[in-house]
Amino acid sequence: MNVKNNHMINYGKAFIRKYDTALFLSVCILIALGLVMVYSTSAMTSIIDYGNSYHFLMRQGIYVIISAVFMGFFMKNDYHILKSFYAILLVVVGILMLLVFIPHIGLAAGGSRRWINLKLLNLEPSEFLKVIFIIFLAVFLEKKKELLNKNRYSLIFIAPMLVMVFFDIFLLKEPDFGTASVLFAITLIMLFAGGVSLIYIVSILLFGSAAAYLLIFSVAYRRDRILAFLHPFKDKTGIGFQIIQSMFAFARGGMFGVGLGNGKEKLFFLPTPYSDFIFSTVGEELGFIGVLIFIALYFILAYRGLKIALYAPDLFGTYLALGLTGLLVISAFINIGVVTDFLPTKGLALPFVSYGGSALLASAIAVGILLNISSQSLRKKKD
């Protein structure tokens, strides 16, 4: 027994020396809390639809196991390998985005076509698109760094912008305005970090804002979401219903919450409370203290991710870590902003917490890559 314990202790010490432990632990805690909240928010629906309270929990547990395997794989394998496959990955994800629109292959739900029906689970290609596009941008910026150093006003950035627009067209067709917005935001952040002139960044931002305005107010359901965001109580039982129920959840939670499992808003007031609006139940059942714990974990993730980017052994690692950290943090910020009525409603999952296999797997891959970059940074620092 002592030999076994010593072996585990030595393994733990080696792990701490090799990887960013704070990042790893914060993600593990978020996933564990996510499992608890998925069960709390889905138990009643599971009983009614499937005859037992564990249906969604068991599926999420399977997703967690699969995601852990993939995270471990990317932790162990050199992130530089991604440079050899990014073009293939872009083509593959592009094909998957096309398959979404093919009848009997693509799956429609909630007015959107975002999934591919694989029988055992539904694959959402757009979740993986975000990670793959960040890899592409990191490769591109590293290759063009010398050119951008010589001429900050070079128009070389147009190439990745065109790729982004190409994929955003698919996303808007699904429609998935939230993911399209995240892709746009991450592109601007990475281009600015890569040395593209601030004048160009601001110009793209202004053009993108004008395009977003037209896209929002030319489509009825998007316009209704903005109106619900601005005046939710004007249509309490219609477009404002979801966000009003979310606000009620936070109000009922108070400082310490009503207790795990005792929330009322998840009982058929909040639509699919175990996915996009799971954080509302966190506020109701765990209160302000619980909300702060979740936000603190995301702040740790953001801080460690940015630190990994800062100390990455090369530019590719820096851009990659910055983009992946931005992806996770922006997604969390948007989700929390939506459920607290600071942002208009968008269909974005809360990373590591919301129910869903594709979002969890893509986020786990992103963290696996970040941890691999951190391991090489620590090794370089030691050398």
C-alpha positions as CSV (number, residue, x, y, z in Angstrom):
1,M,0.0,0.0,0.0
2,N,2.8,2.4,0.8
3,V,4.5,1.7,-2.5
4,K,1.3,2.4,-4.3
5,N,0.7,5.6,-2.4
6,N,4.3,6.7,-3.1
7,H,3.8,6.0,-6.7
8,M,0.6,8.2,-6.8
9,I,2.4,11.0,-4.9
10,N,5.3,10.9,-7.3
11,Y,3.0,10.9,-10.3
12,G,1.1,13.9,-8.8
13,K,4.3,15.8,-8.3
14,A,5.4,15.1,-11.9
15,F,2.1,16.2,-13.2
16,I,2.3,19.5,-11.2
17,R,5.9,20.1,-12.6
18,K,4.8,19.4,-16.2
19,Y,1.4,21.0,-16.6
20,D,-0.4,24.1,-15.5
21,T,-2.2,22.6,-12.5
22,A,-4.4,25.6,-11.8
23,L,-5.9,25.5,-15.3
24,F,-6.4,21.8,-15.1
25,L,-8.1,21.9,-11.7
26,S,-10.3,24.8,-12.6
27,V,-11.6,23.0,-15.6
28,C,-12.1,19.7,-13.7
29,I,-14.1,21.5,-11.0
30,L,-16.2,23.2,-13.7
31,I,-16.9,19.9,-15.3
32,A,-17.8,18.3,-11.9
33,L,-20.1,21.2,-11.0
34,G,-21.6,20.9,-14.5
35,L,-22.5,17.3,-13.9
36,V,-24.2,18.2,-10.7
37,M,-26.2,21.1,-12.3
38,V,-27.1,19.0,-15.3
39,Y,-28.7,16.4,-13.0
40,S,-30.4,19.1,-10.9
41,T,-31.9,20.8,-14.0
42,S,-32.8,17.7,-16.0
43,A,-34.1,15.2,-13.5
44,M,-37.8,16.1,-13.8
45,T,-37.6,16.2,-17.6
46,S,-35.8,12.9,-17.7
47,I,-38.5,11.2,-15.5
48,I,-41.3,12.5,-17.8
49,D,-39.7,11.8,-21.1
50,Y,-37.6,8.7,-20.3
51,G,-39.0,7.2,-17.1
52,N,-35.9,7.8,-15.0
53,S,-34.2,10.8,-13.6
54,Y,-30.7,10.0,-14.8
55,H,-31.0,10.0,-18.6
56,F,-29.3,13.4,-19.3
57,L,-26.8,12.8,-16.5
58,M,-25.7,9.5,-17.9
59,R,-25.3,10.9,-21.4
60,Q,-23.4,13.8,-20.0
61,G,-21.2,11.4,-18.1
62,I,-20.4,9.6,-21.3
63,Y,-19.5,12.9,-22.9
64,V,-17.2,13.7,-20.0
65,I,-15.4,10.4,-20.4
66,I,-14.9,10.9,-24.1
67,S,-13.8,14.5,-23.6
68,A,-11.3,13.4,-20.9
69,V,-9.8,10.9,-23.3
70,F,-9.4,13.6,-26.0
71,M,-8.1,16.2,-23.5
72,G,-5.5,13.7,-22.4
73,F,-4.5,12.9,-26.0
74,F,-3.9,16.6,-26.8
75,M,-2.1,17.1,-23.5
76,K,0.4,14.4,-24.3
77,N,1.0,15.2,-28.0
78,D,3.1,18.1,-29.3
79,Y,0.8,20.9,-30.4
80,H,3.2,21.7,-33.3
81,I,1.8,18.6,-35.1
82,L,-1.4,20.7,-35.6
83,K,0.6,22.8,-38.1
84,S,0.8,19.8,-40.5
85,F,-3.0,19.1,-40.4
86,Y,-4.7,22.4,-40.2
87,A,-5.6,22.6,-43.9
88,I,-7.1,19.1,-43.8
89,L,-9.0,19.9,-40.6
90,L,-10.5,23.0,-42.3
91,V,-11.6,21.0,-45.3
92,V,-13.1,18.3,-43.1
93,V,-15.0,20.7,-40.9
94,G,-16.2,22.5,-44.1
95,I,-17.7,19.3,-45.4
96,L,-19.3,18.6,-42.0
97,M,-20.9,22.1,-42.1
98,L,-22.3,21.2,-45.5
99,L,-23.7,17.9,-44.2
100,V,-25.8,19.7,-41.7
101,F,-28.1,20.9,-44.5
102,I,-28.6,17.5,-46.1
103,P,-32.0,15.9,-45.2
104,H,-31.8,12.7,-43.1
105,I,-28.2,13.6,-42.2
106,G,-28.5,17.0,-40.7
107,L,-30.8,17.4,-37.7
108,A,-33.1,20.4,-37.2
109,A,-34.2,21.5,-33.7
110,G,-35.4,24.7,-32.2
111,G,-35.6,26.3,-35.7
112,S,-32.0,25.6,-36.5
113,R,-30.0,23.0,-38.5
114,R,-26.8,22.7,-36.5
115,W,-26.3,19.0,-35.9
116,I,-25.4,15.8,-37.7
117,N,-27.4,12.8,-36.6
118,L,-24.9,10.0,-35.6
119,K,-27.7,7.9,-33.9
120,L,-25.8,7.5,-30.6
121,L,-25.1,11.2,-30.4
122,N,-25.6,14.4,-32.3
123,L,-22.5,16.1,-33.7
124,E,-22.4,19.9,-33.9
125,P,-19.6,20.8,-36.4
126,S,-19.7,24.5,-35.5
127,E,-18.2,23.8,-32.1
128,F,-15.2,22.2,-33.7
129,L,-15.0,24.8,-36.4
130,K,-14.1,27.4,-33.7
131,V,-11.1,25.4,-32.5
132,I,-9.9,24.5,-36.0
133,F,-10.2,28.1,-37.2
134,I,-8.1,29.3,-34.3
135,I,-5.4,26.7,-35.3
136,F,-5.6,28.0,-38.9
137,L,-5.2,31.7,-37.7
138,A,-2.3,30.8,-35.5
139,V,-0.5,29.1,-38.3
140,F,-1.2,32.0,-40.7
141,L,-0.1,34.7,-38.2
142,E,3.1,32.9,-37.4
143,K,4.0,32.6,-41.1
144,K,3.2,36.3,-41.9
145,K,4.7,37.7,-38.7
146,E,7.9,39.0,-40.5
147,L,5.8,40.7,-43.2
148,L,3.6,42.3,-40.6
149,N,6.6,43.5,-38.6
150,K,7.9,45.2,-41.7
151,N,4.5,46.7,-42.7
152,R,1.7,46.9,-40.2
153,Y,-0.5,48.3,-42.9
154,S,-0.2,45.2,-45.1
155,L,-3.5,43.9,-46.5
156,I,-2.4,40.3,-45.9
157,F,-5.1,40.0,-43.2
158,I,-7.8,39.9,-45.9
159,A,-7.1,36.2,-46.6
160,P,-8.1,34.9,-43.1
161,M,-11.0,37.4,-43.1
162,L,-12.4,35.8,-46.3
163,V,-12.1,32.4,-44.7
164,M,-14.0,33.6,-41.7
165,V,-16.7,35.2,-43.8
166,F,-17.0,31.9,-45.8
167,F,-17.7,29.9,-42.6
168,D,-19.9,32.7,-41.1
169,I,-22.2,32.3,-44.2
170,F,-22.7,28.7,-43.2
171,L,-23.3,29.6,-39.6
172,L,-25.8,32.3,-40.5
173,K,-27.6,29.9,-42.8
174,E,-28.1,27.3,-39.9
175,P,-28.8,29.9,-38.3
176,D,-26.2,30.3,-35.5
177,F,-25.6,34.1,-35.1
178,G,-23.9,33.5,-31.7
179,T,-21.1,31.3,-33.0
180,A,-20.7,33.6,-36.1
181,S,-20.2,36.5,-33.6
182,V,-17.7,34.6,-31.5
183,L,-15.7,33.6,-34.6
184,F,-15.6,37.3,-35.7
185,A,-14.5,38.5,-32.2
186,I,-11.7,35.9,-31.9
187,T,-10.5,36.8,-35.5
188,L,-10.2,40.5,-34.5
189,I,-8.4,39.7,-31.3
190,M,-5.9,37.4,-32.9
191,L,-5.3,39.7,-35.9
192,F,-4.6,42.6,-33.5
193,A,-2.2,40.4,-31.5
194,G,-0.5,39.4,-34.7
195,G,0.4,43.0,-35.5
196,V,-2.4,44.1,-37.9
197,S,-2.8,47.9,-37.7
198,L,-5.4,49.1,-35.2
199,I,-6.9,51.3,-38.0
200,Y,-7.8,48.1,-39.9
201,I,-9.1,46.4,-36.8
202,V,-11.4,49.4,-36.0
203,S,-12.5,49.5,-39.6
204,I,-13.4,45.8,-39.7
205,L,-15.2,46.2,-36.3
206,L,-17.3,49.1,-37.7
207,F,-18.1,47.3,-40.9
208,G,-19.0,44.1,-38.9
209,S,-21.2,46.1,-36.5
210,A,-23.1,47.6,-39.5
211,A,-23.5,44.1,-41.0
212,A,-24.7,42.7,-37.7
213,Y,-27.3,45.5,-37.4
214,L,-28.6,44.7,-40.9
215,L,-28.6,40.9,-40.1
216,I,-30.4,41.4,-36.8
217,F,-33.1,43.8,-38.0
218,S,-33.8,42.1,-41.3
219,V,-34.8,38.8,-39.6
220,A,-37.9,38.8,-37.3
221,Y,-36.7,36.4,-34.6
222,R,-33.4,38.2,-34.2
223,R,-35.2,41.6,-34.0
224,D,-37.6,40.1,-31.4
225,R,-34.6,39.0,-29.3
226,I,-33.2,42.5,-29.2
227,L,-36.7,43.8,-28.3
228,A,-36.9,41.2,-25.6
229,F,-33.5,42.2,-24.3
230,L,-34.4,45.9,-24.2
231,H,-38.0,45.5,-23.0
232,P,-38.6,42.0,-21.6
233,F,-41.7,42.9,-19.6
234,K,-43.6,44.3,-22.7
235,D,-44.4,40.7,-23.7
236,K,-44.2,38.7,-20.5
237,T,-45.7,35.5,-22.0
238,G,-44.0,35.8,-25.4
239,I,-40.6,36.9,-26.4
240,G,-39.7,38.2,-23.0
241,F,-40.8,35.1,-21.1
242,Q,-37.4,33.2,-21.1
243,I,-35.3,36.1,-19.9
244,I,-37.9,37.1,-17.3
245,Q,-37.9,33.6,-15.8
246,S,-34.1,33.7,-15.8
247,M,-34.2,37.0,-13.8
248,F,-36.7,35.5,-11.4
249,A,-34.3,32.6,-10.9
250,F,-31.5,34.9,-9.8
251,A,-33.9,37.0,-7.7
252,R,-35.1,33.9,-5.8
253,G,-31.6,32.7,-5.2
254,G,-30.5,35.7,-3.2
255,M,-27.1,35.4,-1.4
256,F,-27.0,31.7,-0.6
257,G,-29.6,30.1,-2.9
258,V,-32.7,28.0,-2.2
259,G,-30.6,24.8,-2.0
260,L,-29.4,22.3,-4.6
261,G,-32.3,20.7,-6.3
262,N,-34.9,23.1,-4.8
263,G,-35.1,25.5,-7.8
264,K,-38.6,26.2,-9.3
265,E,-37.7,27.9,-12.5
266,K,-36.3,24.8,-14.1
267,L,-39.7,23.1,-13.7
268,F,-41.0,24.0,-17.1
269,F,-40.6,27.7,-16.8
270,L,-37.1,27.9,-18.3
271,P,-36.9,26.1,-21.7
272,T,-34.2,23.4,-21.7
273,P,-32.7,24.7,-18.4
274,Y,-29.9,22.1,-18.6
275,S,-28.3,23.8,-21.7
276,D,-28.1,27.5,-22.5
277,F,-29.8,28.7,-19.4
278,I,-28.2,26.3,-16.9
279,F,-26.5,29.3,-15.1
280,S,-29.9,30.6,-14.2
281,T,-30.5,27.6,-12.0
282,V,-27.0,28.0,-10.5
283,G,-28.1,31.5,-9.4
284,E,-31.4,30.2,-8.0
285,E,-30.1,27.1,-6.2
286,L,-26.6,28.2,-5.2
287,G,-27.2,31.9,-4.9
288,F,-24.8,34.8,-5.3
289,I,-22.0,32.8,-3.6
290,G,-22.4,30.0,-6.1
291,V,-22.4,32.4,-9.0
292,L,-19.1,34.0,-7.7
293,I,-17.5,30.5,-7.5
294,F,-18.3,29.8,-11.1
295,I,-17.1,33.2,-12.3
296,A,-13.9,32.8,-10.2
297,L,-13.2,29.5,-11.9
298,Y,-13.6,31.2,-15.3
299,F,-11.3,34.0,-14.2
300,I,-8.7,31.4,-13.2
301,L,-9.0,29.8,-16.6
302,A,-8.6,33.2,-18.3
303,Y,-5.6,34.2,-16.2
304,R,-3.8,30.9,-16.7
305,G,-4.6,30.8,-20.4
306,L,-3.2,34.2,-21.0
307,K,-0.2,33.4,-19.0
308,I,0.4,30.3,-21.1
309,A,0.1,32.5,-24.2
310,L,2.6,35.0,-22.7
311,Y,5.2,32.3,-21.9
312,A,4.6,30.0,-24.9
313,P,7.9,28.7,-26.5
314,D,7.1,30.2,-29.9
315,L,4.7,32.5,-31.7
316,F,2.5,29.7,-32.9
317,G,2.0,28.6,-29.3
318,T,1.3,32.2,-28.3
319,Y,-1.4,32.8,-30.9
320,L,-2.9,29.4,-30.4
321,A,-3.1,29.8,-26.6
322,L,-4.5,33.4,-27.0
323,G,-7.2,32.2,-29.4
324,L,-8.3,29.2,-27.4
325,T,-8.4,31.1,-24.2
326,G,-10.4,33.8,-25.9
327,L,-12.8,31.2,-27.2
328,L,-13.6,29.7,-23.8
329,V,-13.7,33.0,-21.9
330,I,-15.8,34.9,-24.6
331,S,-18.3,32.0,-24.7
332,A,-18.6,32.0,-20.9
333,F,-19.0,35.8,-20.8
334,I,-21.7,35.8,-23.5
335,N,-23.6,32.9,-21.9
336,I,-23.6,34.6,-18.4
337,G,-24.4,38.0,-20.0
338,V,-27.4,36.5,-21.8
339,V,-28.9,34.8,-18.7
340,T,-28.4,37.9,-16.6
341,D,-30.0,40.1,-19.3
342,F,-26.8,42.1,-20.0
343,L,-26.7,40.7,-23.5
344,P,-29.4,39.7,-26.1
345,T,-30.3,36.0,-26.2
346,K,-27.9,33.8,-28.2
347,G,-27.7,30.0,-28.3
348,L,-24.2,29.5,-26.8
349,A,-23.4,26.9,-24.2
350,L,-21.7,27.6,-20.9
351,P,-18.2,25.9,-21.4
352,F,-17.8,22.7,-19.4
353,V,-21.2,23.2,-17.6
354,S,-24.0,23.1,-20.1
355,Y,-25.4,19.8,-21.3
356,G,-24.1,18.7,-24.7
357,G,-21.4,16.5,-26.1
358,S,-20.0,18.6,-29.0
359,A,-19.4,21.8,-26.9
360,L,-17.8,19.8,-24.1
361,L,-15.6,17.8,-26.4
362,A,-14.4,20.9,-28.3
363,S,-13.7,22.8,-25.1
364,A,-11.8,19.8,-23.7
365,I,-9.7,19.7,-26.8
366,A,-8.9,23.4,-26.5
367,V,-7.8,22.9,-22.8
368,G,-5.7,19.8,-23.8
369,I,-3.9,21.9,-26.3
370,L,-3.4,24.7,-23.8
371,L,-2.0,22.2,-21.3
372,N,0.4,20.9,-23.9
373,I,1.7,24.4,-24.6
374,S,2.1,25.0,-20.9
375,S,4.1,21.8,-20.5
376,Q,6.5,22.9,-23.2
377,S,6.7,26.4,-21.7
378,L,7.7,24.9,-18.3
379,R,10.2,22.6,-19.9
380,K,11.8,25.5,-21.8
381,K,11.9,27.6,-18.6
382,K,13.6,24.8,-16.7
383,D,16.2,24.3,-19.5
